[in-house]
Amino acid sequence: RAWHTFAEINAHAEQIKVANMLIEHKAFVPNFYYWRGLGLMKKGDHAAALDDFITTVELSPQLERVSSAVFMHQAKMYENLDRVCEAITPIQTWVSLDPVNRETSQSRGLIARYEQQGKCASSYTSGTAKIRQSGSKAILVRAKINGVSGKFVLDTGASYVSVNRAFAERAKLREVDGSKVLLRTANGITVGRVAVADTISVQKATADKVTVVTLGDAKEQLGKQIDGLLGLSFLARFDMKFANGTWTLKARSATQ
């Protein structure tokens, strides 16, 4: 009630203070980060707000049930930070979770605006990949991030590509200064940092300027032989189909 009262009178500092108290009381409730993110966004702290909106998604146990507003606010924060091409990814991620109902003229129009504004079309994606799935076990793929090869789990339930610290250092991933997000993993909640990969490729399927989350001591989170998870910040950029035991990734422009 206090948070909503302060929101109604545009008392943004008080909104943030109340949200911080709630997070201190219960650290892993997604809505509390969303509420703090709204206050930070209104205050003009776009980088911190983006971290909170990312955390909101990452802590949510069911991605398809996350409100569209969370993804739209992510996109707006990227735009405000002059990272316009990255603003496309949250929209495409949201669409990919329910394409039948979310692939609309409105969502395509928003993506088209960002594509034009950031001149993203020529380097957004290219190429194709075919990934064989054997049985019901995790799908392991070889991917290159900034030209450095690693072993990744293809995970359509992960909103972002995530990598362990050692791989992030080898790939020279550029972490965003001051970034801090929380992620829900198979072994619990862990802290990550937001970074940007210049390129990610699987076979000939390649995407540029991909948002990535780097994890601290990720061996316990991902497994000793795994360098990371290949999530929707990469996969949602492609037409992705599964047939006859094979996943096919096919390049498309941001607006297709």
Long-range contacts (C-beta under 8 A, 24 or more apart in sequence): 3-35, 7-38, 7-39, 10-42, 12-39, 12-40, 12-42, 12-43, 13-39, 13-43, 15-39, 15-42, 16-40, 16-43, 27-182, 27-189, 28-59, 28-182, 28-184, 28-189, 29-59, 30-55, 30-56, 30-57, 30-59, 30-60, 30-66, 31-56, 33-59, 33-182, 34-70, 37-73, 38-73, 41-73, 41-76, 41-77, 46-77, 46-80, 46-81, 47-77, 47-81, 47-176, 47-178, 47-179, 48-178, 49-73, 49-77, 50-74, 50-77, 50-78, 50-81, 50-194, 51-179, 51-180, 51-181, 51-194, 53-77, 54-159, 54-160, 54-181, 54-194, 54-213, 55-181, 55-182, 55-183, 57-159, 58-159, 58-160, 58-181, 58-182, 58-183, 58-184, 58-192, 58-213, 59-182, 59-183, 59-184, 59-189, 60-184, 61-184, 63-97, 63-157, 63-159, 64-97, 64-98, 66-94, 68-94, 68-102, 75-110, 75-114, 79-114, 79-117, 83-196, 84-114, 84-117, 84-118, 84-120, 85-114, 85-115, 85-118, 85-120, 85-124, 85-208, 85-209, 85-254, 86-196, 86-209, 86-211, 87-114, 87-118, 88-114, 88-115, 88-118, 88-120, 88-124, 88-254, 89-210, 89-211, 89-232, 89-233, 89-236, 89-237, 92-232, 92-236, 92-237, 92-254, 93-159, 93-232, 93-233, 93-236, 95-236, 96-232, 96-235, 96-236, 96-240, 108-255, 111-254, 111-255, 112-254, 112-255, 114-254, 115-253, 115-254, 115-255, 120-254, 121-253, 121-254, 121-255, 123-208, 123-209, 124-207, 124-208, 124-237, 124-253, 124-254, 125-205, 125-206, 125-207, 125-208, 125-237, 125-238, 125-251, 125-252, 125-253, 126-204, 126-205, 126-206, 126-251, 127-201, 127-203, 127-204, 127-205, 127-206, 127-251, 128-203, 128-204, 128-205, 128-248, 128-249, 128-250, 128-251, 129-202, 129-203, 129-204, 129-205, 129-248, 129-249, 130-203, 130-246, 130-247, 130-248, 130-249, 131-202, 131-203, 131-246, 131-247, 131-248, 131-249, 132-245, 132-246, 132-247, 133-242, 133-245, 133-246, 133-247, 134-245, 139-247, 140-226, 141-202, 141-230, 142-202, 143-200, 143-201, 143-202, 143-230, 144-199, 144-200, 144-201, 144-202, 145-171, 145-173, 145-197, 145-199, 145-200, 145-212, 146-171, 146-172, 146-173, 146-197, 146-198, 146-199, 147-171, 147-199, 150-227, 150-228, 151-225, 151-226, 151-227, 152-226, 152-227, 152-228, 152-229, 152-230, 153-222, 153-226, 153-228, 153-229, 153-230, 154-230, 154-235, 154-247, 155-229, 155-230, 155-231, 156-231, 156-232, 156-235, 156-240, 157-231, 158-229, 158-230, 158-231, 158-232, 159-231, 159-232, 159-233, 160-211, 160-212, 160-213, 160-231, 160-232, 160-233, 161-197, 161-200, 161-210, 161-211, 161-212, 161-213, 161-228, 161-229, 161-230, 161-231, 161-233, 161-234, 162-192, 162-212, 162-213, 162-214, 162-215, 162-218, 162-222, 162-228, 162-229, 162-231, 163-212, 163-213, 163-214, 163-215, 163-218, 163-227, 163-228, 164-214, 164-215, 164-217, 164-218, 164-219, 164-221, 164-222, 164-226, 164-227, 164-228, 165-214, 165-215, 165-216, 165-217, 165-218, 166-227, 167-227, 167-228, 168-195, 168-212, 168-214, 171-197, 173-197, 173-212, 173-214, 175-214, 181-213, 183-213, 183-215, 185-221, 185-222, 186-221, 187-220, 187-221, 190-215, 190-216, 190-218, 190-221, 191-215, 191-216, 192-216, 200-234, 202-230, 202-249, 205-238, 205-249, 205-250, 205-251, 206-251, 207-234, 207-237, 207-238, 210-234, 210-237
